[in-house]
Amino acid sequence: MTDRHLDEGAITSARIIALRADPVQGHYDSAHLKEIHRRIFEPLLHHHPGEFRPDSSAHRKTRELEGQSMRYVVDYAGGDLQRRVDTILEGVQAGVALKGLSQDEFSRRISQLYADLDHAHPFREGNSRTLREFTHQLAQNAGYELEWSSTNADAEARNRLYVARDVAVYERHYPGLSDQFLRENSRHP
């Protein structure tokens, strides 16, 4: 890991701690999401703090899991990101839609929201940190506590989280794709 990565990690960790002490006040809409990103990445101008990435027909990222030589490509959403994110967040209804839910229903809804936003992948960099903080604030608003620290415990835990997130992104990017579909349509010699 380079010094730049160490510095960025230290900077963003400190800014997330500050954000927890003074959370963004908003309506859990795209402006709220952008403000969280801006406050986390403000000193790192190369991340374009608070700005969605430019619209394009597609966005891809190569994932390399820690301690493994395996690499794969994740396809994120393209198109009008502002409209896409606005549509996703309309269902939150400024946080009201998640209040009073059972723990199981809340877990299902917040997981779906995270996966939908992750598929949109609206920022050039910092989507994971931004989405974790956004969903953390949203959960607190609804009377729940999301504890993300266990997913950062070690490389194995981080890798499991990335793979689970990437599977959810693939399910949104390629609707109908399933293990059974792949087995039935794979060509074997």
Order of alpha helices (4+ residues) and beta strands (2+ residues): alpha-alpha-beta-beta-alpha-alpha-alpha-alpha-alpha
